Amino acid sequence: MFNLKALKKNKTLRYGVPMLLLVVGGSFGLREFTQIRYDAQRIRKRLDPSLEAKVNVEKQSVILEEQYEKMQQVDLEEWKNIRGPRPWEDSKEYQEEQRSRRSKTA
């Protein structure tokens, strides 16, 4: 029935089927290896239960209204913009210069 020589000469069976098996099998194999990677990351990111409890308490204690009230109490009308030293400037000299300017204006 089946002629073995005809099957060996068939390019689809000779090259196509092994290629498809390699592609499909490789995707399943890679899926397993990448799942191992993500599982390892998930394990590393877990916190101790004691630390996690502390973090959750701090998150729950912050309320939006409290933060809004704190921001209302801050006086934004009398602020002064103070320039910091440039990377090439000596910060101590610049601070002394700013203090002398402030003492002159006060």
ZAGU-661883 format. One record per atom (N, C-alpha, C): x, y negated, z. Coordinates in steps of 0.05 Angstrom, whole numbers, plus 32768, in hexadecimal, padded with zeros to 4 digits. Layout:
N
XYZ
...
This chain:
106
801080188000
800080008000
80117FE78000
801F7FE38016
80307FCB8018
804B7FD2800C
80537FC27FFB
806D7FC67FEF
80817FB67FFF
80947FC4800C
80A77FB7801E
80BA7FA4800F
80C17FAA7FF7
80D27F997FE7
80C47F7F7FDF
80AA7F817FDA
809A7F697FD3
80987F577FEB
80957F638003
80947F52801B
80AE7F448021
80C57F52801C
80DF7F468021
80E47F2F800D
80D97F307FF5
80DE7F1B7FE2
80CB7F047FE6
80B67F077FF5
80A27EF27FFA
80AF7EDC800B
80B27EC48000
80C07EAE800E
80B07EA58027
80967EA78025
80857E9E803C
808B7EAF8054
808B7EC98050
80907EDB8066
80AE7EDA806F
80BF7ED6805C
80DC7ED68062
80E57EBD8071
80DB7EA68069
80E47E8D8075
80CE7E7E8084
80B67E7F807B
80A07E6F8087
80977E7980A2
80937E9380A4
80897E9E80BD
809E7E9B80D3
80B77EA180CF
80CB7E9C80E5
80CC7E7F80ED
80CA7E6D80D9
80CA7E5180DF
80B37E4980F0
809B7E5280E9
80837E4C80F9
80867E578115
80907E708117
80937E7B8132
80A77E6B8142
80BC7E628136
80D07E528144
80C47E37814D
80B57E2A813C
80A97E108144
80947E14815A
80827E268157
806D7E2A816A
80797E358185
808A7E498183
80977E53819B
80A87E3F81A9
80B67E2E8199
80C77E1981A5
80B67E0581B4
809F7DFE81A9
808F7DEA81B7
80857DF581D2
807E7E0F81D3
80757E1B81EC
808D7E1C8200
80A47E2381F6
80BC7E248207
80C37E098212
80C37DF48201
80C97DD9820A
80B57DCF821E
809C7DD7821B
80877DCE822E
808E7DD8824A
80977DF1824C
809E7DFC8266
80B67DEE8272
80CA7DE88262
80E27DDA826C
80DC7DBE8275
80CB7DB08265
80C47D94826D
80B37D948286
80A27DA88289
80917DAA82A1
80A37DAD82BA
80B87DBC82B8
80CB7DBF82CE
80D77DA482D5
80DE7D9582C1
80E97D7A82C6
80D67D6882D5
80BD7D6882CD
80A97D5682DA
80A37D6082F6
80A37D7A82FA
809E7D858315
80B47D7D8328
80CD7D7E831E
80E47D76832F
80E27D588336
80DA7D478323
80D77D2B8329
80C17D26833E
80AB7D35833B
80957D32834E
809E7D39836A
80AE7D4E836D
80B77D578387
80CA7D428393
80DB7D368383
80EE7D22838D
80DF7D098396
80C97D028389
80BB7CE98390
80AA7CEC83A9
80A57D0383B3
80957D0783CB
80A37CFB83E3
80937CEE83F4
809E7CE3840D
80987CF58424
80A77CF0843A
80A17CFE8453
80857CF5845B
80767D078468
805B7CFF8471
805C7CE78485
80707CE68496
80727CD084A9
80777CB6849A
80897CB68486
808E7C9D8477
80767C968466
80687CA9845B
80517CA3844B
803A7C97845C
80377CA08475
80237C948486
802A7C77848C
80437C718491
804B7C558496
80457C43847E
804B7C4D8466
80477C3E844E
80297C39844A
80197C4D844E
7FFC7C49844A
7FF07C36845E
7FFA7C368477
7FEF7C23848B
7FF67C078483
800E7C028479
80167BE78470
80067BDE8459
7FFF7BF08446
7FEF7BE9842F
7FD37BE18438
7FC87BEF844B
7FAC7BEB8453
7FAA7BD18464
7FBF7BC98472
7FBD7BB28484
7FBD7B988474
7FC67B97845C
7FC67B7E844C
7FAB7B7A8440
7F9F7B648447
7F847B5D843C
7F877B44842C
7F797B438416
7F7B7B2C8404
7F737B128411
7F5E7B128421
7F567AF9842E
7F6B7AEE8441
7F787B00844F
7F8D7AF88462
7FA47AEA8452
7FAC7AF6843C
7FC17AEA842C
7FB87ACF8421
7F9F7ACC8419
7F957AB3840F
7F957A9E8424
7F8E7AA5843D
7F8F7A918453
7FAB7A898459
7FBE7A9B8457
7FDA7A94845C
7FE47A808446
7FDC7A84842E
7FE47A728418
7FD77A57841B
7FBF7A558426
7FB27A3C842B
7FC07A2C8440
7FCD7A398453
7FDA7A2B8469
7FF57A208461
80007A29844B
801A7A208442
80177A048436
802879F2843E
802679D68434
803679D4841A
802879D18404
803479D083EA
803879B383E0
802E79A083EF
8030798483E5
804B797883EB
8059798083FF
807279738407
808B79858402
808B799583EE
80A179A783E9
80B5799883D8
80CE79A083D9
80E4799483C9
80F179AA83B9
80F679A383A0
810379B6838E
812179B28392
812F79C6839C
814C79C583A1
815A79D7838E
816C79CB837E
817A79DB836A
819179EA8378
81937A038371
81A97A13837C
81C27A0F836C
81D97A188376
81F27A148368
81F47A25834F
82017A1B833B
82067A2A8323
821C7A3E8328
821E7A538317
82327A67831C
824F7A5C831D
82547A47830E
826F7A3D830D
82747A288323
82607A208332
82637A0D8348
82687A1C8362
82777A0E8374
827C7A19838E
82637A13839F
82577A2783AA
823D7A2483B8
82407A1383D2
82577A1583E0
825A7A0683F9
825C79E883F3
826B79E283DE
826E79C583D7
825379BA83CF
824479CA83C0
822A79C083B6
821679BD83CD
821779CF83E1
820679CC83F8
820D79B38408
822779AE840C
822F7996841A
8225797D840B
8227797D83F1
821E796683E1
8200796283E4
81F1797883E5
81D4797583E8
81CD796B8404
81DC79748419
81D7796A8434
81DD794C8436
81F279448429
81F97927842A
81E37917841C
81D979208406
81C3791283F8
81AA79118409
81A479278417
818C79278428
818F79148440
81A87913844B
81AC79018462
81AA78E48459
81B278DE8440
81B178C28436
819478BA8432
818378CC8428
816778C58422
815778C5843C
815F78D38450
814F78D58469
815478BD847C
